[in-house]
């Protein structure tokens, strides 16, 4: 649902676009003119986030941290999963 990538206009990896469903979020590039705002865009539509970009960036940061934590925990659980053919509470067949 959410994915993060470093845009082609990245400066030291700081400008990152994010896919949010069918929308793409583009933050204000570092050093951009003061009147430049972050945007959401898709299929030729563009939404200027002049007043809400910092809140939206905080939201995306939180969602990405949740995704990272979920992925990390899922991998840990998969590593602990019993081998095929063995189930919990039973002794392995020898």
Buried (B, 14 or more C-beta within 10 A) or exposed (E): EEEBEEBEEBEEEEBBBBBBEEBBBBBBBEEEEEEEBBBBBEEEEEBEBEEBBEEBBEEBEEBBEEBEEEEEEEEEEEEEEEEEEEEEEEEEEE
